[in-house]
Amino acid sequence: MTAPPPRTSRRKRVPTGRRTAATAVLSCVALLAACSGPPKSGAGASADFTLSRQTPRAKGDIDSFTWATYAEPPTLDYTVAFDYPQNTILSNVCESLMRWTPALKTEPGLARKATNPDPTTWVYDLRPNVRFHNGGVMTADDVVFSLDRQRDPHNAAAWAQVFNNVASVTKTGPLQVTVELKRPDSQFPQYMATAAGVVASKAGVEAAGRNYGTSGGLDCTGPFELGAWNKGESIELDRFDGYWGTRAKSGKVVFRFLTDPSARTNAMLSGEADGGYLIPTESYDRLRASGVGTLYFGEGLSTVNVDIADMKGPLGDVRVRRALSLALDRTGFVTSALAGVGTVTGSLTTRAAWAGGSEQTRKAAFDGLPPTAADMKKAKALIKQAGATGKTLTVATSSIGQDVSVLATAVQAAGARIGLDIRLRTIAPNAFTALFTDPKAREGIDMFPLTYYDSITDPLDLLSNFKTGAYLNFAGYSDKRYDELVGRATAAYDRNQRMTIEAQLQKRAADQLLWIPVAEWPTSVFLNKRITGAPTTISYMYYPWAADVGAAQ
């Protein structure tokens, strides 16, 4: 199975297709330390920061709170929920069969139990008396319908690749659904905690028809239901009093669309917005010093990389890719683009993604990776050996975020220092996503900054992107041995056995520098001093985080 394609905007992961569109995507920084969740603090960065799993628990209920987000979702249809704006909202309205917790572990969700009687069968026993927002009660029919919407090629679902190995989804009892796989697939059950595993009311979705996700209700089961959608301005969520789980602490959540980073920051400083995720890095110091609230950092399972989009030119020679990696000033990037809140890395995957592996496996995955320190003498020698001196390359840049603009400039500078002519091509923020979805948008582009976040706590989420034909394999890399290892890792349900194979994949991808890794980057969240309770980890993409937000005093 290949990972879902990306989500994009400022970061990318993949879902597309992240799911239909694209983008995506820090970790246990204590060297080779076993992690049961996010690490305690940042190491190797140029600023002091601490990673936490959660903000302090709320002490009481509140009437409402307002949340700043950088873009308006084009739709809230769960089948195409591939990016930050969609999932940040949708995670509080629609729930999945399984749940990704703030500790980045998987636990039962709408399914009270998931069993694996044989390697190609998954049985989901559902919770009884779970109500949809339209008043209906969830049954196995709704689950079969919801998963089949993801599988239907006519829907162009962003998460369709998650279901590549699915042979059938069948109702095997009033509250039981059985998924038969074509072959063992260790990734499928993990993705059932993402938007791929969302369950919506069959009656509600069919009644909405083509308008589902853009007008009217979503008819899901979450602690909030969709309220007013003021196009271009805001989306409101209202507490669902018929919720099967713990009642939300806030009666309402208002998501405000503030595309300008300064406007988002000012809204949080003025109290116009009570908080937000994905804080602009240039605003970290202002928010920290404001006294208005607290800026938190958590495990983001995110790495900032240089995506190699075209290997038909000079970058087809691995010596050129290695030279660029050796010429990059990673520490300077972390300092200037990430405000020191990050860790330089030579790994495409975060250390936290390997939390379930043994110490020996984690050591194998990270020992001997390409160096992160600059070595200009060696880089220049590689360029000369490759006959690439004076060759022209193009890197895409955008004002979408400093992780993009500063990294693109750093790549250009690195190239200039070793004899390459690297040119910048500026792309409008609202068009940057097209790099992930439209091959024509990538024409003439050799590289672009890509921040990838995992949707599950498994290194294969990222490493499978280099399999032949994978959604994010824009350069067309193909290696039969790599493909074979992806297949073996996918089929291995035992976590340590799987990670032993994934360590081999990590080494092969690193040796070839299929992307150039630059830094690990944590999730950021700001909370006004009147509220608390939001998780700090990337779990908020699929966990009903807003239900935990309440009064700080």
Backbone hydrogen bonds, N-H to C=O, Kabsch-Sander energy under -0.5 kcal/mol:
donor,donor_aa,acceptor,acceptor_aa,energy
7,R,22,A,-0.6
7,R,23,T,-3.4
8,T,22,A,-1.2
8,T,23,T,-0.6
12,K,23,T,-0.9
12,K,451,T,-7.1
13,R,7,R,-0.9
13,R,23,T,-8.2
13,R,24,A,-1.6
14,V,5,P,-0.5
16,T,6,P,-0.9
16,T,17,G,-3.1
17,G,15,P,-0.6
17,G,19,R,-0.9
23,T,7,R,-1.0
24,A,11,R,-0.8
24,A,12,K,-3.6
25,V,12,K,-0.6
29,V,27,S,-0.8
33,A,30,A,-2.5
42,G,49,F,-2.1
47,A,340,G,-1.2
51,L,40,K,-0.5
52,S,297,F,-2.6
55,T,534,A,-1.3
58,A,548,D,-0.5
59,K,551,A,-3.3
60,G,551,A,-0.7
62,I,249,K,-2.2
65,F,252,K,-1.3
67,W,254,V,-3.4
68,A,275,G,-2.8
69,T,256,R,-2.7
76,L,213,G,-2.3
80,V,77,D,-1.8
81,A,78,Y,-1.2
82,F,80,V,-1.6
87,N,83,D,-2.4
88,T,84,Y,-2.7
89,I,85,P,-1.1
90,L,86,Q,-3.3
91,S,87,N,-2.1
92,N,89,I,-1.7
93,V,90,L,-1.7
94,C,90,L,-3.0
97,L,197,G,-1.5
98,M,192,M,-2.1
99,R,107,E,-3.1
100,W,193,A,-0.6
101,T,99,R,-0.6
101,T,105,K,-3.1
104,L,101,T,-2.7
107,E,99,R,-2.5
109,G,97,L,-2.0
109,G,111,A,-0.7
110,L,96,S,-2.3
111,A,97,L,-2.4
112,R,110,L,-0.6
112,R,125,D,-1.8
113,K,125,D,-1.5
115,T,123,V,-2.5
118,D,121,T,-0.6
121,T,118,D,-2.1
122,W,179,V,-2.5
123,V,115,T,-2.9
124,Y,122,W,-0.5
124,Y,177,V,-3.3
125,D,113,K,-2.4
125,D,123,V,-0.6
126,L,124,Y,-0.6
126,L,175,L,-2.9
127,R,110,L,-2.5
130,V,127,R,-0.5
131,R,129,N,-0.6
132,F,136,G,-3.3
133,H,220,C,-2.0
135,G,132,F,-1.9
138,M,130,V,-3.3
140,A,174,P,-2.2
142,D,139,T,-0.6
143,V,139,T,-1.3
144,V,140,A,-2.5
145,F,141,D,-2.3
146,S,142,D,-2.5
147,L,143,V,-2.5
148,D,144,V,-2.2
149,R,145,F,-1.6
150,Q,146,S,-0.9
151,R,147,L,-1.3
152,D,148,D,-1.7
155,N,152,D,-1.9
156,A,153,P,-0.8
157,A,152,D,-0.5
158,A,79,T,-2.6
159,W,79,T,-0.8
160,A,157,A,-1.2
162,V,159,W,-1.6
163,F,159,W,-0.5
163,F,160,A,-1.6
164,N,161,Q,-1.5
166,V,163,F,-1.6
167,A,165,N,-0.5
167,A,180,E,-3.0
168,S,180,E,-1.7
170,T,178,T,-2.7
172,T,170,T,-0.6
172,T,176,Q,-2.0
173,G,176,Q,-0.9
176,Q,173,G,-1.6
177,V,124,Y,-2.3
178,T,170,T,-3.0
179,V,122,W,-3.3
180,E,168,S,-2.3
180,E,178,T,-0.6
181,L,120,T,-3.2
182,K,165,N,-3.8
183,R,165,N,-0.5
185,D,119,P,-0.5
186,S,490,T,-4.2
191,Y,187,Q,-2.2
192,M,188,F,-0.8
193,A,190,Q,-1.6
194,T,191,Y,-1.9
197,G,191,Y,-0.5
197,G,194,T,-1.8
198,V,195,A,-1.2
199,V,95,E,-2.3
201,S,219,D,-2.7
205,V,201,S,-2.6
206,E,202,K,-2.4
207,A,203,A,-2.0
208,A,204,G,-1.8
209,G,205,V,-1.6
211,N,208,A,-1.8
212,Y,209,G,-1.7
214,T,211,N,-2.2
215,S,211,N,-1.6
222,G,93,V,-2.6
224,F,92,N,-1.8
225,E,238,D,-3.0
227,G,236,E,-3.2
230,N,228,A,-0.6
230,N,234,S,-2.1
231,K,229,W,-1.0
233,E,230,N,-2.7
234,S,230,N,-2.1
235,I,255,F,-1.9
236,E,228,A,-2.9
237,L,253,V,-2.9
238,D,225,E,-2.7
239,R,251,G,-2.4
240,F,223,P,-2.8
241,D,239,R,-0.8
243,Y,240,F,-1.4
249,K,547,A,-1.6
251,G,62,I,-1.5
253,V,237,L,-2.3
254,V,65,F,-2.4
255,F,235,I,-3.2
255,F,253,V,-0.6
256,R,67,W,-3.0
256,R,254,V,-0.6
257,F,233,E,-2.4
258,L,69,T,-3.0
258,L,256,R,-0.8
259,T,257,F,-0.5
264,R,260,D,-2.1
265,T,261,P,-2.3
266,N,262,S,-2.8
267,A,263,A,-2.1
268,M,264,R,-1.8
269,L,265,T,-2.3
270,S,266,N,-2.3
271,G,267,A,-0.8
272,E,267,A,-1.1
273,A,267,A,-2.3
274,D,66,T,-2.2
275,G,66,T,-0.9
276,G,526,F,-1.5
277,Y,68,A,-0.5
278,L,524,S,-1.2
283,S,280,P,-2.3
284,Y,281,T,-1.3
287,L,283,S,-2.5
288,R,284,Y,-2.4
289,A,285,D,-2.1
290,S,286,R,-0.7
290,S,287,L,-0.6
291,G,287,L,-0.5
294,T,527,L,-2.3
296,Y,294,T,-0.6
296,Y,525,V,-3.2
297,F,50,T,-0.6
298,G,523,T,-2.2
301,L,26,L,-1.0
303,T,452,Y,-2.1
304,V,519,A,-3.3
305,N,303,T,-0.5
305,N,450,L,-2.3
306,V,516,I,-2.2
307,D,305,N,-0.7
307,D,448,F,-2.9
308,I,514,L,-0.8
309,A,307,D,-1.0
309,A,446,D,-2.1
310,D,446,D,-1.2
316,G,313,G,-2.2
317,D,314,P,-1.7
318,V,316,G,-0.7
320,V,317,D,-1.5
321,R,317,D,-1.3
322,R,318,V,-2.6
323,A,319,R,-2.1
324,L,320,V,-2.3
325,S,321,R,-2.0
326,L,322,R,-2.3
327,A,323,A,-1.4
328,L,324,L,-1.1
330,R,328,L,-1.2
333,F,329,D,-1.7
334,V,330,R,-2.6
335,T,331,T,-2.2
336,S,332,G,-2.7
337,A,333,F,-2.9
338,L,333,F,-1.1
338,L,334,V,-0.6
340,G,334,V,-3.0
341,V,338,L,-2.4
342,G,340,G,-1.3
343,T,520,E,-1.8
344,V,44,G,-0.7
345,T,518,V,-1.8
353,A,350,T,-0.6
354,W,351,R,-1.4
355,A,352,A,-1.7
357,G,354,W,-2.0
362,R,358,S,-2.6
363,K,359,E,-2.3
364,A,360,Q,-2.1
365,A,361,T,-1.9
366,F,362,R,-1.4
367,D,363,K,-2.4
369,L,366,F,-1.0
375,D,326,L,-2.1
379,A,375,D,-2.3
380,K,376,M,-2.7
381,A,377,K,-1.8
382,L,378,K,-2.1
383,I,379,A,-2.0
384,K,380,K,-2.2
385,Q,381,A,-2.6
386,A,382,L,-2.1
387,G,384,K,-1.1
388,A,383,I,-2.4
390,G,419,G,-4.0
391,K,388,A,-2.4
393,L,421,D,-2.4
395,V,423,R,-2.7
396,A,447,M,-2.3
397,T,425,R,-2.6
401,G,398,S,-0.6
404,V,401,G,-1.3
405,S,401,G,-2.4
406,V,402,Q,-1.6
407,L,402,Q,-0.7
408,A,404,V,-2.4
409,T,405,S,-1.8
410,A,406,V,-2.2
411,V,407,L,-2.4
412,Q,408,A,-2.1
413,A,409,T,-2.5
414,A,410,A,-2.4
415,G,411,V,-2.4
416,A,412,Q,-2.2
417,R,413,A,-1.7
418,I,414,A,-0.8
418,I,415,G,-0.9
419,G,416,A,-0.8
420,L,415,G,-3.0
421,D,391,K,-3.1
422,I,420,L,-0.9
423,R,393,L,-3.1
423,R,421,D,-0.6
425,R,395,V,-2.1
426,T,424,L,-0.5
427,I,397,T,-2.9
431,A,428,A,-1.9
432,F,428,A,-0.8
432,F,429,P,-1.0
434,A,431,A,-1.0
435,L,432,F,-1.8
436,F,433,T,-2.2
437,T,433,T,-0.6
437,T,434,A,-0.5
438,D,434,A,-2.8
441,A,438,D,-1.2
442,R,438,D,-0.8
442,R,439,P,-0.8
443,E,440,K,-1.1
445,I,442,R,-2.3
446,D,394,T,-2.2
446,D,444,G,-0.5
447,M,394,T,-1.6
448,F,307,D,-1.4
450,L,305,N,-2.8
452,Y,25,V,-1.0
452,Y,303,T,-2.5
452,Y,450,L,-0.7
453,Y,12,K,-0.7
454,D,301,L,-1.9
458,D,456,I,-1.9
461,D,458,D,-1.8
462,L,459,P,-1.2
463,L,459,P,-2.5
464,S,460,L,-2.1
465,N,462,L,-2.1
466,F,463,L,-1.3
467,K,464,S,-1.5
470,A,467,K,-2.5
473,N,470,A,-1.5
474,F,472,L,-2.1
476,G,473,N,-1.4
483,D,479,D,-2.6
484,E,480,K,-2.3
485,L,481,R,-2.1
486,V,482,Y,-2.3
487,G,483,D,-2.2
488,R,484,E,-2.2
489,A,485,L,-2.7
490,T,486,V,-2.5
491,A,487,G,-1.7
492,A,488,R,-0.7
492,A,489,A,-0.9
493,Y,491,A,-0.8
498,R,494,D,-2.7
499,M,495,R,-2.7
500,T,496,N,-1.8
501,I,497,Q,-1.4
502,E,498,R,-2.5
503,A,499,M,-2.0
504,Q,500,T,-0.9
504,Q,501,I,-0.5
505,L,501,I,-1.7
506,Q,502,E,-2.8
507,K,503,A,-1.9
508,R,504,Q,-2.2
509,A,505,L,-2.8
510,A,506,Q,-2.4
511,D,507,K,-2.6
512,Q,508,R,-1.7
513,L,509,A,-0.8
514,L,509,A,-1.5
516,I,306,V,-2.4
518,V,304,V,-2.5
519,A,304,V,-1.5
520,E,343,T,-3.0
521,W,302,S,-2.1
523,T,298,G,-2.6
525,V,296,Y,-2.0
526,F,276,G,-2.3
527,L,294,T,-2.2
528,N,274,D,-3.3
529,K,292,V,-2.4
531,I,528,N,-2.0
532,T,550,G,-1.7
536,T,53,R,-1.6
537,T,53,R,-0.8
538,I,299,E,-2.2
540,Y,537,T,-1.5
541,M,538,I,-1.9
542,Y,539,S,-2.2
543,Y,539,S,-2.4
545,W,543,Y,-2.7
547,A,544,P,-1.1
548,D,545,W,-1.8
549,V,546,A,-0.9
550,G,532,T,-2.4
551,A,60,G,-2.5
552,A,530,R,-2.1
